[in-house]
Amino acid sequence: MVSRSYSNLLELASGEPPSISQIRRRIPRVMTVAGIISDLDSDSDSDGSATGPSSTTRDRTIVVANQLPVRARRRPDGRGWDFSWDEDSLLLQLKDAIGDRGADMEFFYVGCLRDEIPPADQDEVGQVLLETFKCVPAFLPPDLLARYYHGFCKQQLWPLFHYMLPMSPDLGGRFDRSLWQAYVSVNKIFADKILEVINPDDDFVWVHDYHLMVLPTFLRKRFNRIKLGFFLHSPFPSSEIYKTLPVREELLRALLNSDLIGFHTFDYARHFLSCCGRMLGLSYESKRGYIGLEYYGRTVSIKILPVGIHLGQLKSVLGLPETETKVQELREQFLEKGRVMMLGVDDMDIFKGISLKLLAMEELLKQHPEWRGKVVLVQIANPARGRGKGVKEVQAESFAMMKRINEAYGEPGYEPIVLIDEPLPFFHRIAYYVVAECCLVTAVRDGMNLIPYEYIISRQGNEKLDHVLGLGTSAQKKSMLVVSEFIGCSPSLSGAIRVNPWNIEAVADAMVYALEMSEQEKQFRHEKHYKYVSTHDVGYWANSFVQDLERTCRDHSRRRCWGIGFGLGFRVVSLDTNFRKLAMEHIVSAYRRTRTRAILLDYDGTLMPQASIDKSPNAKSIEILNSLCRDRNNLVFLVSARTRATLSDWFSACENLGVAAEHGYFLRLKRDAEWETCVPMADCSWKQIAEPVMNLYTETTDGSTIEDKETALVWSYEDADPDFGSCQAKELLDHLESVLANEPVSVKSGQHIVEVKPQGVSKGLVARRLLSIMQERGLSSDFVLCIGDDRSDEDMFEVISTSIASTSLTPTAEVFACTVGQKPSKAKYYLDDTAEIVRLMQGLATVSEQAFRTQQSLQNGI
């Protein structure tokens, strides 16, 4: 099935899609000319890719990020460009680390260059980068780049993801629709570039960070079965912060077009899942250690794993002669003068907490005069990645603070704070790590921050550096960390002193504690950290992510996929080959040619939307049910969890409608018939135990209610906070199971409810009773339709599915078990929502009305 919706908000033209075989003939494994496929941005193919993987000798991953791991430099004569790998780039490090672990994987890169390439040079540069570096550059016009990167990314997404609300134009800037459109435009350009090199049957695509959050939608639109992972390197804010973003749902739905979404910490993942629950109504499950979100039949996996450092690169820099020279220089500058160095390494931006760190140093010197003249804080301030008023203010504030503290506590030959505000070679930074007694990271919010990891490995050192530092060969290594609670690496560093960077006095106390800690304790903490950091490097992180992506995508070729929705609301429906949408023409045809029909209908969530405030049936529903019941070939049953009094009142106009109340405990064949029970009358004395427990949870859960039925008790949290209500429901379920362990009842959870009912009562009993009634009348059904929407209806589906081989149905019976929505079910069919259910029932009622009128005409004619 070809989806005709197109995910380009910019209303670009789309043509007729080429077939997959055509695409694969036109896209080689390695293209030699960039940009030759200009007409592939058309509509989606029917399945998104071929039905099975093609034979390849190597796995290939296309790594997509805002910037390529390549540095460009204009030649001195101005004729052309020289290129080199950016050794500091995480994208390059993950490739090297995976290769070091023996994985046979080929990498392609898609992204922008840091330097602006003139249009006249772009074709040549693109071809050189593709052939030499396997990089596909995305060339962005300067004005578009400014609105995309410095506009939407840095003024809106980045502050919001770091918990800064745009309360005024000076704080992050108000939402600007034109910047959002630029962001979408750039993501579309990146998608076009990926199409130039992708083999959709075999390649994995790994997208990095918040710059490209809508890219998954463009790729999933083009290839429904694309194997796509996304990793967010920044924090993900709580739902209270995130929901202020005007395009909040567009970004969430775009991310959910990935197969695997990665986060550094559980907090970030929890916030994302909470946003999906509160804004999209999605719930997640944890199965065998893996967290998954069901999204239109696809399982979107959630990965929680902090990134690591490139151990090999760091050790090689530690072994450089230049590093030894710098360590010797720093030793003479600090250690030989009896000074203890504390080190901070941060970008010069508003979230790194440099000024808070300086204030803590001032507090230390004020409260502990014994450390004056002895301790030095060296603060390396890397250039900020963004720009604007905030960066300049942080810079000015930091220098003013340093000057004030040095004037107050400095001495001739001693300055307590050294602020280095210039780019340093990497080996210089490593040398500072080696010499520093303690590393301070006091960011107020940071996605990960690898500075502590680099510090730990550097403090482990090597024999040459030990010699420079005057350490013996058997000397135990030591290190100390003071880290903010609000950075991504904090949970993984259990031996660090964790601080709230806003509490200046507490940070100062932590610094003193780190300085005065016993040598043995420092060694123990260092050993613990070194063991973790050295085994959880960037290779471990990258391999783990790729392996989970392979696992998540394993069954892509075995599922039927098609796209639905428009613009950034596009998503793919993915279903098992045996689970398909119930076609109106198919069931109506079967309905016309059959003569003995059994119809079982759930009510709430099936004929009536769950979100509806007024749950009573409307006139249209009553008319449809009466039309079906007037047909003598039909036996129609409404099966509900509601009480018999409610159902009797609501459906009093339906004379021939069979009704089952309270999940089938009570049953009557028509309006004027007596109610009967499907199981022996229950003793409800257990309510005296269960009701006080439910009352306790109702009092503590705002928006929750209790419904007291004749044979059951239901605790509902439909109007409560979804997260708190769900948490309370789990607790209540455990509590009730404990206190009712010896009672003849079952405790079940459902959609926003916890229910206690007699054992053995289920909607499956109604299905069995209906079929047995027909058998008692000497009838064998040749048509069975059963429709429901939740777990309680699965019992009905199971009964009618297993009845196909029994004598209660004819050998050629048409059986339709249908659930509402695409989700795991024992039903073989689904319809999307209650509106489709009502349309279906209206269609069947029309057939019955036509037959009824025809029969009346014949009788009148006779």
N, C-alpha and C positions, 0 to 999 in steps of 0.2 A: 504494500500500500504506500503510495507516494503522498507525503504530506505537502499540501500546497501553501502552508503558512511559511513566511519568510522572516528570519530573525534579524533583519537589518532595520533598525529604527530610522535610518537616514533615507529610507525609501529608494535604495539603489535598485536598478532594474535587475531582474533575474530571468534567466532563460530556461530552456528545457534541460534537465539534468542528463549528462552522459551516463552510460552504464558503467558498472564497476570494471568490467573487462576493458572498456575503453580507457578508463582512468589508469588502470594498472599498466596498459600498454604505453600510455603517454608519460607516466611518472617513473623514471628509473630509480634505482636504489640511491645513486648519487648523481645529481644533476650537474651538468657542466656549465649551464647558463642560467643565471638567476632571472626570475620573472617571466619565463616563457609561457606559463599557464595563466592567461589573463581572463579566461572565460569559464573558470571552474566555480566561480561563486554563484551558483544557481541553486535550484531547489534540491531537496534531499532525495537520495536514492531510496528505493523501497525498504531496504533493510539496513542501510548505512554502510554495509560492507558485504563481502562475499560470505557464503555460509560457513566457511572453514578457513583456517590459516593456510597460507601458501608455504611452500617449503623454502626455508632460508637456512643459511649456515650460521648466522649470528643474530642475536637479538639486537634491536636498535631502539634507542630512546632519544626522542627529540626534547631537549631541555629548553624551555621558553622562559625568559625573564626580561625585565625592563632593559637591562644592559648586557651586552655580550662580554664574555671573559677575555676580551682582546683590547689592547691599547693601540691606537693609531697615532702616527707621527708624520707630519708633512716633511718630505725630504728637503734638505737645505737649499737645493737648487730650485725648489718649487715644482719639480716635475714628478708628480706621483707621491705615493704614500708608502711608508713602511709599517709593518704590523708585528706585534709580539703578544704572546700570551700574558694575561694579567694573573700573576702567580697568587695574588691575594684574593682572587675571586672564588667564592664558594662553589660556583658552577664548575670551574675547572678542577677544584679540589675533589669534588665528589666523583668526577670522572677518573682522576688519578687513583683515588682511594678504592673505587670499585675494581679498577684494573689491578691494583696491588693485591686484592683478595682473590684474584684468579678468575673473576667473572669475565666471560667472553661477551662483551657488550660494546656496541658501537654507539657513539654519541654525536648528535647534531645539535647545534645551538641556533636559536632564533632570538633576536633582540636588537637593541639600538647600540650604536657606537657613542662614546662620550663626546667625540669631536663632530662638528658639523662638516659634512662632506658636500662640496659643491655639486649641483645637479649634473654638471658635465663629467664629473669623476665617478658618479654613483654606479654606473654599469660595470666599469672596470674594477672598482673596489669590491662590488658584490661578487663578481666572478672570482677574484683572487681569494677573498675570504672563504667562498664555498669550496674551491678546489684545494686550498692550502690548509684551512683551519676547520672545514666543515661547519662554517657559520653562515647563516642567512641573515644579513642585516636588514632592519626595517628603517628606511630613511623617512624621517618625519619633517615636514616643513617647520621652520623655527616658530612661527606663530602657533601652530597646532601643538607642538611640543611644549611650549610655555603654558598653554591653557590646560593641557593634559597633566604634565608632571608638576610644574610649579603651581598650577591652578588647582585642579580637582584633587590630585594625589596628595600634595603637600599642604594645601590650605583647608581641605575638607576631610578627606579620609584619614590622613595621618594624625591630625589633632584629635579627631573623634575617637579613633582606635586607641589613642593614649589618654582617653577620658577628659578631653577638653571640649566643652560645649560652646558653640558659637553664640554666647550670650550678647556679644557686641561685635562690631566689625573688626575690632582689634584682637579678638580672641578667636582665631581660626577662620573668621570670615563667614558671612551668611551663605546659605546654599545658592549657587548660581547655576541655572539650568544650562547656560551655554557651555560652562566648564564640564558639566555632566555629558553633554553631547560630544564634546571634544574627547572625553575619556572613552566613550563608546566607539567613536570613530577610530581612535588609535587601536583599541582592542580588535576592531574589525580588520585593520591593516595587518595586525599580527596574525590573525586567522588566515588571511590571504597568503602571507609568507609561509605559514606552515603547510598550506596546500601545495606549495611548490616542491616540497621534498617528502611529504608523508606517503607511506604505503599503509593504507588504513587497515589492511588485514593483519599486519604483523607488528607495526611500530607501536611503542608506548609513547605517550606525550606527558611530560611532567612540567606543569606550569607553576611558577614561583611568585608569590607575594601579591600584595594588595593592588599593585599597579595593573593587574590583568584579571580582575575578578569576574568580568563578564565574558572573557574569552571562552570558557567552557561552553557557553550557550551557542556561540557561533560554530564551534567545532562539532558539538553534538548535533546541531542542525544539519551540518553537511554530512557527517558520518554517524549514523545512529548507534553503531556498535564500536565507536572509537574507544581505545583503552587509555583513559585519561585520569591523571592524578593532579592534585593541587595541594601546594604546601604554603601555609600562611606564616611568614616569618615575624609578623608583628603581633601584638596582643589582639585578642578579640574582646570587645567591651561587653559589659553586662547588658541585658536586654533593656534596662531603663535608659542607658546611654544610647545604645544602637538604634532604638526605635525612634529617636529624634531625627534620623536621616530620612529625608523625603523619598529616597529611592531604596528604602530598606528591603522591600520585597523583591525588587528586581535583582539586587545583589545576592540575596539568599537563594533565589531560584536559579540564578546563574551558577553559583557554587554547587548546587545540588545536581547540576548536569555533569559533574565530575563523578568518577567511580570511587575515588578515594580522596578524602580531604584530611590533610595533616596539620597538627598543631604542636607547639612546643610543650604545653602543659595541659593538665586536666582542667584547670580553671578556664583556659581559653576555649577548650572543646565544650566544656559545660555551658559556657555563655552562648556559644553558637547553637548548641542543641536547645537551650532554653528559648532562644530567638525563633528557631524553627517551630517549636511547640506553641509559643505565644502568638506568633504572627502568621504562621502557615497551618497551624493545627496538626503538626506532625509529631509522632512519638517515636522514641528509639528503643532498641532492645540490645541487651548484651548477651551474646551467645558464644560460649567457649572462649571467652576472653576478648572477643571482637565486638565493637560497638557498631550497630548498623541502623540506618534510617530507611524505612520503606517509602519510596517516592515513585508513585505510578508504576508499581510492579518492579522497579529497580531497587536494589539494595545499595545505598551509598554508605561506604564504610568510613569510619572515623579513626584516624591514626594519631596516637599521642606519643611523641618521642622527641626529645630535644636534640637539636643538631650538635655535632661535635666538632673538634678541630682536626686539621690535617696533621697528624702526628709526624709523618715522615718529613714534611716541609719544615716543621718547627725544629725537629732534631737536626736537620741539615743546617739550619741557620745557627743553631747553638754551636755547631762545629766550625763555623767560619772564623778565620783569623781576625777579621774585623770585629766580630763579637767579643773575642777574647781581649782585644785591644781596648774596646769601649768598657768592658767590665773592669779592666785594670784601672782605667781612668776614673770610673765612678768609685771604685774602692778607695783610691787616693783622695777623691773629693769628699767622700762621706765617711767610710768605715775607719780609715786611718786617723781621722780627726775625732773619733769617738761619737760619731753621729749615727743615729738609727733612721733609716729611710722608710717612710710609708709612701705608697704609690697610688695614684689615681690616673686612669687612662679613660678618657671620655671624649665623645664628640661635643663640640661647643654648641649645644642646643638646649632648649628650655626644659627638656624632660630628663636630662642626665644628672641633675642635682649637684652641679659643681659648686654653686654658691652655698648650698646646705652643707656640703663637705667642708668648705672653708670656715663656715661658722662653727662647725663641730671642732675643727682644729683650734679655733680661737677659744672655745669653751674649755678644751683640754689644757691649753696653756694657762688659762685663767685659774682653773680649779686645781691644777697639778704643777705648781712652779718648779718642782724637782725635775720636770722634763724639759724645761726651757734650756736652750743651748744644746740639747741632746737629740731631740726628735725633729725631723724635717719631713714635710709633706711635699713630694714632687707631684705636681699635677700636669700631666700631658694632655693638652687640649687639641684634639684633631679637628680639622676644618669641618664645619657643619655641612650636611648634605643638602639642606634646604637653604633658603635665603629669606630675608625680610627683616622687619622691625624687631621681632622677638630675638633673633640671633644676635643682632647688634647690641641689644639691651643686655643680654646674658654676658656677652664679651666685656662690655663696659663695666658691668656690675662686678664681674670676677676680678678684673684688674684693680678696680677701686678697693675691693675688699682685701685683696692681697697686699696692696700698698699700706692700707690702714693697719693690718695685723703685723706686717713686718716692721712698721714704725713703732708699734706698741711693744712688741716682744723680741725684736731683733737686737743683735749685738754686733760689734765690729767682727767681721768674718763669719757671721751667722745670720741667716735669714730662715725663719721657720717655714716659709712657703716659697717654693720655686714653681713658677707657672710657665710652662713651655707652650707657646701658642704658635707653632709652626709645624709643617709636616716633617715627620722624622722617618729616616730609613727604618725598615722593619728590624734590622739587626740592632739598631739603637734601642728600640723599644724592648726587645728581648733582653738586652743588657740591663736595662732598668729593672725588669722582672727579676733577673738573677740576683741583683744586689738588694732588692727591697725586702725588708723584714715582714711587711704586711701590705696587702693590697686592699684598697677601699673602693667599693662600687656602690654608690648611693643614689642611683637613678630613681626618680619618682615613678617612672613607668618605662619598661623596656621589654621588647619581645623576647629576646634571649640573652644577649650579651655574653660573648665568649672570652672576655678579658680574664675572668677568674681561671678558666681552663688553660689559657696560654700561660698564666702566671704559675700555675701548679706544675706544668711540664717544664717550664724554664727553671724553677727552683730545684727540680730533680737534677738538672744540669748534666755534666759529663766529667770525665777525669781531668781534662785540660782546664775546664772552668774551676773545678775543685782546687786544682793547683794554684790558679790565679788568686782564688779567694783564701788560700792558705789552709784549706781543709785537708784532713788526713783521708787516706783511701777508705777507711772503715767508718768515716763520719756519717751519722744518720742525717738524712735530709729533713728539712722542716719548712713549713710555710703557714701563714695565717691569713684568713680572709674575713673581712667585714663586708657583708653584702646586704643590699636592700631586699625587703620582702617582696617588692613589686617588680622583680625582674625574672625572666623565664628560667634562668639557670639556678635560681635559689632552691627549689625543691630537690634538685639532684645533689646539692652540696650540703649534706647533713652535718658535716663537721665545721661549717662556717658559722660565724656569729651573725645571726640575722637581725636586722634593725629596721625600724620605721624611720626613713630618712628625714621625715618632718619633725621628729623628736630630737632636737639638737643635743640635749643633755644626754639622752640614751646613746646616741652615736658616739659622743665624746667618751662616755663610760666604756663603750665597746672597744674603742681604740686603745684606751688604757688597759683594759682586760687583755687585749691581744698582745700588747707590748710586755705585760708583766706575767703572762702565762708561762708555766714551767716548760723547760725544753722538751721534756718527755711528752707532755701533752701536745705540743706543737708537732712533734715527730709523728705521734699517733694520728693526728688529724691529717697531716700531709699524706701519710701512707694510705689512709682511707680514701682521700680524694684522688690521689695518683692512680690507685687501682681502678677507680671508676672512670676517670677521664681517659686513661690510656686504653681501656677496652671499649669505650663508647665514643669512638672517634667519628669523623665524618664518613668514613667507609662503612662503619657499622650502621649509622643512620641511613645512608643512601641505600645500602643493600636491603635493610629492613623495609624501607619504603617501597622499593621496586618489587621485592618479594610479595608484599601485601597487595600491591597493585596487580601483579600477576594472578594472585589468588582471587582477588575480587572480580577480575575480568574472565576467569576461567570458563564460565558457562555462557559467555556472550553469543557464541555461534549456535547455541542450542535453544535460543529464545527468539520469539517473534517480536519485532520492534517496529514502531512507527511513531512519527512526530505529531504532536498536537499543540495548538496555541500559536499566538502571534507575538512578534517582537521579542522582547526579553522575557516574556511569559512562556516561551517555547519550552517544551519538555518532551521526553520520549516515554511512551508506554512500552513496557517490556513484560511479556507474559510467557508462561510455559506454553509449549505448542499445543497442549491439551486443554488449555484454559483460554476461552475466546469470548468475544462479545456476542451476546444473543441478538441475532439478526431478526428484525421484525418480520420480513417476508418468509423466513424459514419457519418461525413458530406459528404464524398465521396460516401458512399452508398446512402444517401438521394439525392445527386446530380445526380447519375446515374438513379434513378427511377422516377425522376420528369421531367416535360416537359415545364413548364412555370416558368422561374426563374427571380427574381429581385435581383440585386447585387449592394450594395452601399458601396463605399470604401472612407475613408478619405485618405489624402495623407501624410502630414507631421506628423511624429511620428507613422505612420501605414505602408505605403509602403516605406517610407524614414525615416531613423533614425534621431531623433532630433539633435543628436550630429554631424551629417554629415555636412561638410563645403560646399561641392557642393550639392545643393538641387535638381538639375535637375535629371530626371529619367534616369537610365542606359538602355542599350539595352535589358537586360534580362526582366526588368519591362515592357518595351514597348511590347516585344514579348508575355509575359504572358497576358497582357491586350488585345492584338489583337487576341490571341487564344480564349479568353473568348468571345470577341465581335463577332467573326466569327460564333459562335454557334447561330443558329436562335432561339433557345429556351431561350436565355439570353437577358436581358436588363440591361446593365452595366452602372453605373453612378459613376464618380469620383467627390467627394464633398470636396471642399477645401476653405480655407479662402483667398487664393491667388487671384490676379487680373485675369480677363479674358484674358488680353494680355499675361501674363506669361503662363497661362495654355494652351492657343492656340498655343503658340510657342513650349512648351515642348511636347505636345501630338499631334502635327500636323500629326504624322505618324499613329495615331489611328482613322481610318475613321468612325467606328461605335460606338465610345465611347461617351457616354453622359457626359457632364461636367457641374458642378455647381460651380460658382466662387463667392468669397466674401460671404461665408456662405450661398449661395443659393439665393442671390439677383439676380444674372444673371444665366441663365440656357439655354443650348442648347442640343438637343437630339442626334445630331451627328455632325461631323466636318463641313459639308457643310450647316448645318441648321443655321437659323438666331438666334441670341441671343434674349431671352425673359426675362422678369422680373417676379418674383414671387409675387411682391407687386407693387403698383403704384410707378412711378418714384419719387425719393426723392428730396427734396430741400436741397442742401448741404451748405446753407449759414452759418450753425452752425460751419463750419470749421474755419471761420474767428475768432470765439471765442475760439475754442478748440486748434488750432495750436499754438498760442502764449503761451498758458499755457504749452503745451507739450515741446515747445522750451526752456522754462525756466528750466524744469526738465532735459532736455537733456544736457543743458550747465553745470548743476551742478552734473550730474551723468556720470562719465567717463565710456565709453563702451556702452552707450544707444543710440538708433537710433529711427527715426520716419519714418514710411512708409505711404505715402499718396496714398490711393486707390481711386477709382472713387466714392465710397459711404461711405468709412470708413477711419478712422485714427487709426494707431497702433503705440503705444510706446513700444519698445522692450528693455529689459535690460538683454538679454541672455549673453552678453559679459561683463557685469558690475560685480562688487563685489557682491556676492549673498546676503549677509546680507544688505548691503547698498541699493542695487537694490530693494530688497523686501520692505525695509522701504520706499524708495522713491515711489514705486508703490502704496503703501497704501495711502500715502499722495496725490499722483496725482489722484488716484481714487476719494478720497473725494473732492479734488479741482474741478475736472471735473463735478462731480455730482452736485456740488453747482452752478457752472457758467452755466451749461446746463440744469438746472432744468425745464426751460420752453420750451425747444427744443424737437422736436419729435425724440429723439435718446435714446439709452440705452448705459450705460457705464459698461463694463464688464472687469474683470481680468481673465487672463488665464495663461498658462505655460510661465512665464517670459515675459508676455505682459500685457498692458492695452489697450483696444480697445473701440472706439466709433463707433457705427453703427446705421443705422435707426431702429426705433422700429419695432418689429414684424418680423424682419429678423432672421431666424435660419435655421440650417440644417434640422430641422424637416419639414420645408416647402418642401424641396427637396424630402424627403421620401413620403410625402402626394402626391406631384405632380407625382412622379414615379408611385405610385399605381393607381392614378386616370387616368394616361395615359393608363395604361394597361387595366383598366376598360372600357375606351372609345373605345379601340380596341376589346372589347368583351372577354378579357382575365382575368382569375382569377389566381393569382400566387399560385403555390403549393410549391414554394421554395423561401425563402427570406433570404439573407445573408447581414448583415450590420456590418461593422468593423470600429472602431475608437479608439482614444486613450485619448481624453481629454474631458473637460466639455462641449464643444460645440457639441460633438457627442452624448451626452446624450439625446438631443432632438430627434435625429433619433431613438435611442433605444426605447424611450418612444412611438413614433408613431408606429413603426412596432410591438411593444409588444401589444399595444391596438388595432391593426388592426386584430388580430387573430380572434376576434369574429365578424368582419365586413364581408360584401359581397365582399370586394376587394380581399380576400384570400379564397381559397377552405377550406372546413371544415377540411381536413386532411393535411393542409399546414405544411411544415417543416420550422420553423422560427429559425434563428440563429443570435442573437444579441451578438456581441463579442467585448470585450474591450482588450486593450493591457496592460498587467500587472495585478497583483492582487491588486485590490483596490475597495472601495465602488463604485458600478455602478448599473445602471438600466439594464445593460446587464446580461444575464444568463450564459454567457460563457466568457472565457478569453484565451489568448495566451500570452506567456511570453514576447516576443519582436518582432521587425519587421522581424527578420530572420525567425521566425516561421510563421509569416503572409505570407511572400514570399513563403515559402515551401508549405503552404496550398494552396495558389493561383496557384502555379505551379502544384500541384496535381489535382486541378479542371481543369486547362487548359489542362493537359494531357488527362483527360477524354473527354473533348470537342474535342481535336485534334483526338483522336481515333474515336469518333463518326463521325467527319467530314470526315476522311479518309474512314471509312466504307461506309458512304453515297456516296462519290465520286466513290468508287469501284462498288457499286450497279448501279449507274448511267452509268458508263462506260460499265458495263456488259450488261445493257439493250441496 
